Amino acid sequence: MPGGAGGRVILASGSPRRRELLTSLGVPFEVVVSGADEDSPETDPQRLAGELALLKGREVAAQHPDAVVIAADTVVAVGGRLLAKPADAAENAAFLRALSGRTHDVFTGVAVLHGRQEWLEVPRTAVTFRDLSDAECLYYAASGEGLDKAGGYGIQHLGAALVEWVEGEYSNVVGFPLSVVIRLLRQAGVPVWGEVQSAAGVGRA
């Protein structure tokens, strides 16, 4: 573990999906949910995802300056429109109608912070929905699965049936792009699967 961080890694997210994915990387961590204000005038989805990830990470890092903090935020955009988390099932169904038969972009900002150092990446994945009937939109919205997710759907469970094509990293759509998470944590000195980033590349911890 990073010596300067005293071995502490903090996930600044209450998302059970992010907790599960970070656990799969063999990284011991604590969870501290950020209370940062996520309101922003930014309209570019990629910049917004990065900005919100940094806001969450900085808020938690200020409370725990000894730790390596990792934060993430996912933004979904279709046709220039940002789709946040739906307020209710009716809005969830409306989101699905907007996504039906179309390709949309998913951006997840990943920020890793340690001391005065910050690392940030915002990968993009393009997701194409098949043509959905109104009954299908209503059925999925009634399941409640999409209510706590940007864009109003989760690709890893029932929502997989909505998707026809994915171009890019699948785990980015889940909200925690593993290739980026691994790279940034290793750059911060955190062993992932027992390896850290060395000056010559990846070395064993």
N, C-alpha and C positions, 0 to 999 in steps of 0.2 A: 504494500500500500504506500501511497505517497507519504514520505517522512514528514514533510512540512505540514501535511494535513492531519497528522496524528492518527492516520488510518481511518478517518471519518469520511463517508460519502453520504450526501443528503439528496434525496429525490424531492424536488419542490413541486410535487403533484399528488393529488389524491386519486388519480386515475388508477383503477384496478388493472387496466390493460398495460399501463406503463410499469406498474409494480411487477406484474408477471413477466414482462419482457426483460426488465433489468435483472430480475432474479435469475432468468435463464442464462445470463452472461456470467454467472458466478461471482457477482459483485455484492458483498455485504453492504447494506445501506439502511439509513433511517428515512422516514417520511416526515417532511415538514411542509404542510400545505401553505402556499403563498397567499397572503391577503392583499396582494397588490391590486390597485385599481386597473382594470383591463379596458377602460374606455380610451379610445384613441381616434383622432380625426383621420388617421392614415387610411387611404382607400386602396393602395396597391397591396394585393394579398400576400405577396412574398415578403415585402418590407414589413407588413403588419405582423406576420407570423414571427419574424425575427425580433421585432420590437417587443412583442408581448412575452416571448420567451425570456428575453433579457430583463424585462421588468419583474417577472416572477423570480428569476434567479437572483437578481440584485437585492430584492426585498428579503429573501431568505439568507443570502450570503452576508448581509449586513448584521443579521442576528447571530450568525455562526461563522465568523471570519476564519476559523481554523480549518473548516471543512472544504472539501470539493463539493460544489453544488451543481446539480444538473436539473435543468428546467426545459419544458417543451410546450409549444402551443401549435395547434392545428387550425388552419384556415381553409375553407372550401369556397371556390369561386366558379361561377358558370356565367358565360356571356357578360362579364364585367360586373356581375352581381355577387356580393359576398353573402354566403349562407352560414349563419352562426348556429347556435343550438336552438332548435324550435321551442317556442313557448308552451305549446300544447299539441295534441294529436292533430287538430285541424291544420295548424301551421306545418306540422311534419308532413302531412299528406300534400300540402301545397308545394313544399320543397321537392318532394318526390316527383310531382307532376312537372316541375321545372327541370328536373334532371332526366326525366324519361326520354330515352332515345338519343341522348346527347352526351358529349364528352365534357367533363369538367376537370378542373385542376385542384389537387390537394397539395398544400404546402405545410410542412411542419418545421417550425423553427426549433433548433436544439441549441441550447446555451449551456456551456460548462464554465464555471467560475471558481477560481482559487486565488485568494489574496487579491492582488491587483490585476491578475491575468483573467482575460475573458476569451473564450473561443465560441464562435457562432457559425452555424451552417443552416441553410434553409433549402432542402431538396424539394423537388417537384415530382409528383406522379400524376399522370393523366388517367382518368377512370371513365369508361364508357358504360352507361346503363343501357340495358335492352329496353325496348318499347314496353311500357307498363300500362296495364289497364287501370281505370279509376278504382275498380274493386281491389286490385292488388295494392295500390297506393293506400287505400283506406285500411286494408288488412294489416299491412306492415306498420302503419302509423298507430293502429290500435294495440299492437304488441308492446308498445312502449320502449322498444329497444333503441330507437333513434333519438329519444328525448334529451339525452345527456351528451349528444355527439354533434360536432360541427357538421353541417350538411344534412343532419337528420337521419343518418344511417350508420351502421357498423358493419364493416366488410367481413369481419371474422366469424359472425354467427349467421343468423337468419338473413341479414342483409347481403350475404354472398349471392343469394338468389336474384338480387337486383342487377348484378354486374355481369356485363358481357365481355369486357376487355380491360386489362390493366397494363399500362405502359410505364414502367418505372418500378421502384421498390415497393413491394406489397406492405411491408411493415410501416412505411411512411403513411399509408392510408389508415392503418390502425392507430397512428398517432405517435410512433416512436421508431423512426428509421434506424434500424440496428447498425447498418454499415457506418452511419454518421456517429451514432452513440459510441460505438467501439473506438472509432478513430479519435474522437474528442476526449474521451475518458483516458485513453492511453497517452495522448499528448499532455494531459494534466497529471500524468504519473500514476494513474489508477490501473492496476492489473486487471485485464479482462481475459478470462480463460487462462489465467496464470502468466500473461505476457503484458509488458509495458512497452511504450515507445522509447527507443534509445536513439542516440545521435546517429547511429548507423542504420536505423530502422526499428524493427520490432525485436525486443530482447526479452528473455525470461526474467521474471521477478525473483 
